Amino acid sequence: MAVPTSSSSATTATPATTRSYVLPMAAMTSLFFLFGAVTNFNGVLMPYLKDVCQLTDFQSSLVPFAFFIAYFLMSLPAGWVIRQLGYQRGIVVGLLVMAAGALLFIPAANSRTFVLFLIGLGVLGAGVTLLQVAANPYVSVLGPARRAASRVSIVGVANNLGGTLSPLIGGLLLFGSAAALQTRLAALSAEQRLTEEAALVKSPYLGLAIFLVLLGGVFWLLRLPEIESIPVDETEEAVPAALAGRRSALDFRHLVLGIGAIFLYVGVEVGLGDFLIRYGEAQNITQLSGFTQTLVRGLNAVTNYGLLLIGQTPLPVNTAGGFTKAIGAILVSSYWFGSMIGRIVGIPLLRRFDDRRMLIGVCAAGTALVLASVLTHGESALWLVVLCGLCNSIMWPVIFPLAIKGLGVFTKQGSSYLIMAIVGGAIIPLLMGWVATNGGGLRVAFILPALCYAYLLYYAVSGYRVR
């Protein structure tokens, strides 16, 4: 999703001495892997909490809302924290804030209190926001400026990899264990079963909290190069402040439309991923195709091998009984995997072909895929949504530069507005949940992502123009 944008200016990070950035870069790459893993885990957490806390689709959509609203509320305070503490200490604080949010899941699971789950997600989101504000510019200037684009690509792929693996493993731990639990505790009441299911989330988040504290200790001990200042973007000096009477970045029409584009892009990406399992349940699929069964069995075998390596009990996924949440988690992972592959393939393609024309193509494809899914029933409807991951892959790296083009001295201000527009990940899923609960079900709710893609298509065709 949000990956750093590189700067073409020279770095002012350290004296001009030969030094290796391998260890600092490896540490930063681990952070972006963590961003993707924590963010995309919400795709399995949302339907899990819907069952455990007995929620409506609208109430369950508060899961991504609580997480992504932190981007809007914390972006400016996070910048102040980084200025006071510096990048390295800011990263440590961000990791500890995330650990505190993860630990809140334990009392939330013990009491099955949805509000406490939401508070934990909000604290997690605040920690991720602090890390993003520190890590994004740091990666751009960590080393020679001529290699900034390659560093951005590396951490972007790590972000997608984390986002692909977390729903795969999380779905098996939560839904696979829940299925086994229901069989084992069939004699218990529904309330007792829900209490036992709620306890399943404690181990993953306790493990996450321990990992975050240990990683914070590593970053505290690392000797990361100090970044004295983030270099001024070349475009900031290219246009005088008084040009055409502009007094704010919001005076640029293409930026305002670009803020809407980032808002809707993040919203549709998160909304499709987080509602995919519920969308699958609404299809009432009783028999999976041979392709899906083969894919599920293969990924399940790989995931179980990984669970064995960390001492967890393998949990096979049953493919004979139609669609289940565990199978849905594998489709969510496939959705994010498509985004990762699209980003890897898109790196050389964006250098060779016109990026705006490619944006037109993926936006048109996204609109068509979602509309086709709404008009289709069964397993095909799910795979059409999974293919949208490929369409989403190049949107951020194309929309962001188009939106800040020609802003001159207002470039940093415009960039801040675009980062805050990530709050779309909170609002669009919430609207989808409201429509699903009050307006005709999930099939009707999925028209919203189609409308989002349609706006992004408009921006790629016309809205991007600097006037």
Secondary structure, 3 states (H helix, E strand, C coil): CCCCCCCCCCCCCCCCCCCCCHHHHHHHHHHHHHHHHHHHCHHHHHHHHHHHCCCCHHHHCHHHHHHHHHHHHHHHHHHHHHHHHCHHHHHHHHHHHHHHHHHCHHHHHHHCCHHHHHHHHHHHHHHHHHHHHHHHHHHHHCCCHHHHHHHHHHHHHHHHHHHHHHHHHHHHHHHHHHHHHHHHCCCCCHHHHHHHHHHHHHHHHHHHHHHHHHHHHHHHHCCCCCCCCCCCCHHHCCCCCCHHHCCCHHHCHHHHHHHHHHHHHHHHHHHHHHHHHHHHHHCCCCCCCHHHHHHHHHHHHHHHHHHHHCCCCCCCCCCCCCCCHHHHHHHHHHHHHHHHHHHHHHHHHHHHCCHHHHHHHHHHHHHHHHHHHHCCCCHHHHHHHHCHHHHHCCHHHHHHHHHHCCCHHHHHHHHHHHHHHHHHHHHHHHHHHHHHHHCCCHHHHCHHHHHHHHHHHHHHHHHCCCC
